Amino acid sequence: MGAIAALVINAFVWGISWWPLRELHAYGLHPLWSTALIYAFSLICVLTVWPQAWRGFLAHPALWLLAMASGLTNVGFNWAVTIGDVVRVVLLFYLMPAWSVLIAWALLGERPTRGSLLRLLLAMAGVLIVLKAPESPWPVPQSAADWLSLMGGLSFALTNALLRKFKHTPSESRMLAMFGGGALMASGTALLGMAQLTIPAPTLQMAGWAIALALSLAFLASNMALQYGAARLAAGTTAIVMLTEILFASFSSTALGAAQFDARTLLGGSLIVLAAVLAAMAPGAAKKAQTAMH
């Protein structure tokens, strides 16, 4: 029960993270700068506890790939939930199990089974339904938030595959790569946006610093909770419990007016969630390694 509770805590933090990110945006801090700040703080904590983590990271240069994939995951998700419909963003992000089928085939040489291809088709059918707006003749992304959430989910799937590929590396070095990647990719993207005059320079009113600190601590605690829970439960169980993030995001965003439900979103979202649940329950799922962070 303790391990499941830890995973629910992780899902809860990520499910309601859209709200403090939007509050920080209102206080003058773009979600990219918020992400950079949060992960820089987490990186400092990791280096304080495991100062030797740099040695393992430098000894395995391929961990840079993990850093980039993890960083893009957080850039995509955090930016998308700040500017888009929260439920729509979370559903598109949770195409991750579908992307995993293709990435594991290309990167790990794991040929897809009939079951995995069926789940892929099920998830893709769901996303086509979600994306098909009445005013659009084609089911294509309608906004920057759509593109960002799809990119974030794809990067999340790549992060999972790389974690399995690099499982021989020190765990603290992988954690350093992921937190460092979050800070590096977010700040780098923000600086690029500043140069193109599309993202404002970082400013944060005094009242916003308390939110930034609380969110940083919450993300760090949620990561520790995931590490604890995932290490004690089968991977399939972990994946199913983590889907409660969709519930937390849906209920909180609907209650606060940050999302809208319609028949198309409910139908398409149901297919996406069903594909994710089937992926978690598939034979062999329990043998796969878990991600060390969202």
Disulfide bonds with the S-S distance in Angstrom:
none
